[in-house]
Amino acid sequence: MPPRRRLKPRSPEHAALGEAIRRTRRRAELSQEQLADRAEINAKQVGILERGTGNPSYLTLARVASALELRIGELTTLADGLHDERRLG
């Protein structure tokens, strides 16, 4: 039997990171495929990151941030802000 797919984000922090990636990608008017090409990762992996269901490595985050023309710290700061917004509601 194949492994069950994780439908929910791994954590609220993963969900916030995914939302930060999605919002930034859309602002840059990039498709998931275009972001994947720029970041030199698989397009499927972009979807996994945006849903918050994956646990990206530092290298993957660095590549995604660079592809979005951000520093990794800027990306995580955006994610922290989104996480705080959700927590404080």
C-alpha positions as CSV (number, residue, x, y, z in Angstrom):
1,M,0.0,0.0,0.0
2,P,1.4,3.4,-0.9
3,P,2.1,5.9,1.9
4,R,-0.7,8.2,2.8
5,R,-0.4,11.7,1.5
6,R,-0.1,14.4,4.1
7,L,-3.0,16.7,3.4
8,K,-2.4,19.2,6.2
9,P,0.7,21.3,6.7
10,R,3.3,19.8,8.9
11,S,3.0,22.7,11.3
12,P,1.7,26.3,11.5
13,E,5.3,27.4,10.7
14,H,5.5,25.3,7.6
15,A,2.1,26.6,6.5
16,A,3.3,30.2,7.0
17,L,6.5,29.5,5.0
18,G,4.5,28.0,2.2
19,E,2.2,31.0,2.1
20,A,5.2,33.4,2.1
21,I,6.6,31.5,-0.9
22,R,3.3,31.5,-2.7
23,R,2.6,35.2,-2.2
24,T,6.1,36.2,-3.3
25,R,5.9,33.9,-6.3
26,R,2.6,35.4,-7.4
27,R,3.8,39.0,-6.9
28,A,6.7,38.1,-9.1
29,E,4.2,36.8,-11.6
30,L,5.9,33.4,-11.8
31,S,4.2,30.0,-12.2
32,Q,5.3,27.1,-10.0
33,E,7.1,25.7,-12.9
34,Q,9.0,28.9,-13.6
35,L,10.0,29.2,-9.9
36,A,11.2,25.6,-10.0
37,D,13.3,26.2,-13.0
38,R,14.9,29.3,-11.5
39,A,15.5,27.5,-8.2
40,E,16.7,24.3,-9.9
41,I,14.3,22.1,-8.0
42,N,11.4,19.9,-9.1
43,A,8.1,21.7,-9.9
44,K,6.3,19.2,-7.7
45,Q,8.5,20.3,-4.8
46,V,7.3,23.9,-5.2
47,G,3.7,22.8,-4.6
48,I,4.7,20.7,-1.6
49,L,6.5,23.7,-0.1
50,E,3.6,26.1,-0.8
51,R,1.2,23.7,0.9
52,G,3.5,23.4,3.9
53,T,3.5,19.6,3.7
54,G,7.2,19.2,3.1
55,N,10.2,19.9,5.3
56,P,12.7,21.7,3.0
57,S,16.4,21.6,3.5
58,Y,18.4,24.8,4.0
59,L,19.8,24.5,0.5
60,T,16.3,24.2,-1.0
61,L,15.1,27.3,1.0
62,A,18.2,29.2,-0.2
63,R,17.5,28.3,-3.8
64,V,13.9,29.3,-3.6
65,A,14.7,32.6,-1.9
66,S,17.4,33.4,-4.5
67,A,15.0,32.5,-7.3
68,L,12.5,35.0,-5.8
69,E,15.3,37.6,-5.6
70,L,15.3,37.5,-1.7
71,R,17.7,36.6,0.9
72,I,16.7,33.5,2.9
73,G,16.3,35.8,6.0
74,E,13.8,37.9,4.1
75,L,11.8,34.9,3.2
76,T,11.7,33.6,6.7
77,T,10.9,37.1,8.1
78,L,7.8,37.1,5.7
79,A,6.9,33.7,7.0
80,D,7.2,34.8,10.6
81,G,4.9,37.7,10.0
82,L,2.3,35.5,8.4
83,H,2.6,33.0,11.3
84,D,2.1,35.9,13.8
85,E,-0.9,37.2,11.9
86,R,-2.6,33.7,12.1
87,R,-1.7,33.2,15.7
88,L,-3.0,36.6,16.8
89,G,-5.9,36.4,14.3
